[in-house]
Amino acid sequence: MFRNAIIAVLFLINVSAVASGGLKSLVSQVDTATTSITFQRLAEESEKIIVLQANNWLAYYWCSFNYTAAAYLSPKNNKDALLDKAQLMLDKSSELKKNEVELLLLQSWIYSTRIAVAPGNRIKEFGNKANIAREKAHVLDPNNPRYYFLKGSFFYFAPPAAGGGKTKAKPLFEESIAKFKSYRPKGDLYPKWGGKQAKELLESCN
């Protein structure tokens, strides 16, 4: 019986190590993904890792992130279904990690992406929700560069009539890029995204 218990423990340790390595590999692919289909594939791979790491908030985070990125790049008629999956995974991650800055910022992005489905009908509701989540994150970590990128993106895509525009977005992208120069993630699996996107949008502001 004792021998069987040792074997079981070693098996679980091996499974956990494999899952951790799989998540690390998956995260490394995020930087090169450019299409909705690719992000959906990464999200589905994340779900397989979650089966092995059900208590790892970062596994749920990356699953949610990939579904959000897939929705961001997809046609309007596909966005809500993908965002529903992203929200489900984010909710599970939030249950495991309370008051996490990165989860609040991802929540803000999910809300902002909802707006794109029907801007005229959704900008007030989801715009307010996106702002609240983003500002909560800013209180917890004022130096997080993704805060400035997401706030800049909100202004960038919002019409001038709703208080948006490239003029308001530009200094926020510049601030995001500046903060990325000294920003250090807490670990290998923590989010690093946003810098490249901020540079791309900043270029289109000029």
TAMO-V701640 format. One record per residue. N is the residue number from 1. RES is the residue in one small letter. OMEGA is omega in degrees with one decimal (* if undefined). D_LAST is the distance of its C-alpha to the last C-alpha in Angstrom with 1 decimal. Layout:
{{N,RES,OMEGA,D_LAST} {N,RES,OMEGA,D_LAST}}
//
This chain:
{{1,m,179.8,70.0} {2,f,179.1,68.5} {3,r,179.3,67.5} {4,n,178.9,65.8} {5,a,178.6,63.9} {6,i,179.6,62.6} {7,i,-179.7,61.6} {8,a,179.2,59.7} {9,v,179.7,57.8} {10,l,178.0,56.9} {11,f,-179.7,55.8} {12,l,178.1,53.5} {13,i,179.9,52.0} {14,n,178.5,51.4} {15,v,179.7,49.8} {16,s,-179.9,47.5} {17,a,178.8,46.5} {18,v,179.8,45.8} {19,a,179.3,43.6} {20,s,177.6,41.7} {21,g,178.4,41.1} {22,g,179.1,40.0} {23,l,178.9,37.5} {24,k,177.4,36.1} {25,s,-179.7,35.8} {26,l,-179.7,34.1} {27,v,-179.2,31.5} {28,s,-179.5,30.7} {29,q,-177.0,30.0} {30,v,-176.0,27.3} {31,d,-176.8,24.6} {32,t,179.6,25.2} {33,a,-176.7,25.8} {34,t,-176.9,23.3} {35,t,178.2,25.5} {36,s,-178.9,27.3} {37,i,179.7,30.6} {38,t,179.8,30.0} {39,f,176.4,29.2} {40,q,177.9,32.2} {41,r,179.1,34.4} {42,l,177.7,33.3} {43,a,179.8,34.1} {44,e,175.6,37.5} {45,e,177.5,38.1} {46,s,-179.8,37.3} {47,e,177.3,39.9} {48,k,179.0,42.5} {49,i,179.5,41.8} {50,i,178.2,42.1} {51,v,-179.0,45.7} {52,l,-178.4,46.4} {53,q,-174.5,44.4} {54,a,-179.4,44.9} {55,n,-179.1,44.6} {56,n,-176.8,41.4} {57,w,-178.8,38.6} {58,l,176.9,36.0} {59,a,176.6,37.4} {60,y,-179.9,36.8} {61,y,-176.1,33.4} {62,w,174.3,32.2} {63,c,178.6,34.0} {64,s,179.5,32.2} {65,f,-176.7,28.8} {66,n,175.3,29.4} {67,y,178.2,30.5} {68,t,178.5,27.4} {69,a,177.3,25.1} {70,a,179.1,27.3} {71,a,-179.7,27.0} {72,y,-176.4,23.3} {73,l,-174.7,23.2} {74,s,174.1,26.3} {75,p,-176.4,27.0} {76,k,-175.0,27.6} {77,n,179.1,31.4} {78,n,-170.4,31.4} {79,k,-173.6,29.2} {80,d,-179.1,31.9} {81,a,178.3,34.5} {82,l,179.4,32.4} {83,l,174.8,31.2} {84,d,177.7,34.9} {85,k,179.3,35.7} {86,a,-179.2,32.8} {87,q,179.0,34.1} {88,l,-179.9,37.6} {89,m,178.3,36.8} {90,l,178.2,34.7} {91,d,179.8,37.7} {92,k,177.9,40.0} {93,s,-178.9,37.8} {94,s,176.4,37.7} {95,e,-178.1,41.5} {96,l,-175.3,41.8} {97,k,-177.2,39.2} {98,k,174.9,39.1} {99,n,178.2,36.2} {100,e,-177.8,34.0} {101,v,-174.9,30.4} {102,e,177.8,29.1} {103,l,177.2,31.1} {104,l,179.4,29.7} {105,l,177.3,26.1} {106,l,176.6,27.0} {107,q,178.1,28.8} {108,s,-179.8,25.7} {109,w,178.3,23.9} {110,i,179.0,26.9} {111,y,-179.0,27.0} {112,s,-179.9,23.3} {113,t,175.3,24.0} {114,r,-176.9,27.0} {115,i,-174.6,25.0} {116,a,-179.9,23.5} {117,v,-179.7,27.0} {118,a,-172.7,27.5} {119,p,-177.1,24.7} {120,g,-177.4,26.8} {121,n,-170.1,29.8} {122,r,-170.6,28.4} {123,i,-179.0,25.5} {124,k,-177.4,27.9} {125,e,-174.4,30.2} {126,f,174.1,28.0} {127,g,177.8,25.2} {128,n,179.9,27.7} {129,k,179.1,29.2} {130,a,-179.1,25.9} {131,n,-179.1,25.2} {132,i,179.7,28.8} {133,a,-178.6,28.8} {134,r,-178.6,25.5} {135,e,173.9,26.7} {136,k,178.4,30.1} {137,a,-178.2,28.5} {138,h,177.4,26.6} {139,v,-178.6,30.1} {140,l,-178.0,31.6} {141,d,-176.5,28.9} {142,p,-175.9,26.3} {143,n,-179.9,24.8} {144,n,-175.9,24.1} {145,p,179.9,20.5} {146,r,176.0,20.8} {147,y,-177.4,21.3} {148,y,177.5,17.8} {149,f,-178.1,16.3} {150,l,177.3,18.5} {151,k,176.6,17.9} {152,g,179.4,14.1} {153,s,179.5,14.8} {154,f,178.5,17.3} {155,f,-176.9,15.0} {156,y,-175.5,12.3} {157,f,178.4,15.1} {158,a,179.3,17.2} {159,p,178.7,17.3} {160,p,179.8,16.7} {161,a,179.3,20.5} {162,a,178.2,21.1} {163,g,-179.4,18.9} {164,g,178.1,15.8} {165,g,-177.1,12.2} {166,k,-179.6,8.6} {167,t,178.0,9.2} {168,k,-176.6,12.2} {169,a,-171.9,11.0} {170,k,-178.6,8.3} {171,p,178.2,11.2} {172,l,175.1,13.4} {173,f,178.3,11.7} {174,e,178.3,11.7} {175,e,178.2,15.3} {176,s,-179.5,16.2} {177,i,179.4,15.2} {178,a,-178.6,17.1} {179,k,177.0,20.1} {180,f,-178.2,20.3} {181,k,-179.5,21.2} {182,s,-176.7,24.4} {183,y,177.7,25.0} {184,r,177.9,28.3} {185,p,-177.8,29.5} {186,k,-178.7,33.1} {187,g,-176.8,34.3} {188,d,-175.9,33.8} {189,l,178.7,33.6} {190,y,-178.1,31.3} {191,p,175.8,27.7} {192,k,-172.2,25.1} {193,w,174.2,22.4} {194,g,-177.2,18.9} {195,g,-179.7,17.3} {196,k,-179.4,16.3} {197,q,178.8,15.0} {198,a,179.4,12.9} {199,k,-178.9,11.2} {200,e,-178.9,10.8} {201,l,178.0,9.3} {202,l,179.4,7.0} {203,e,-178.8,5.6} {204,s,176.7,5.5} {205,c,-175.8,3.8} {206,n,*,0.0}}
//
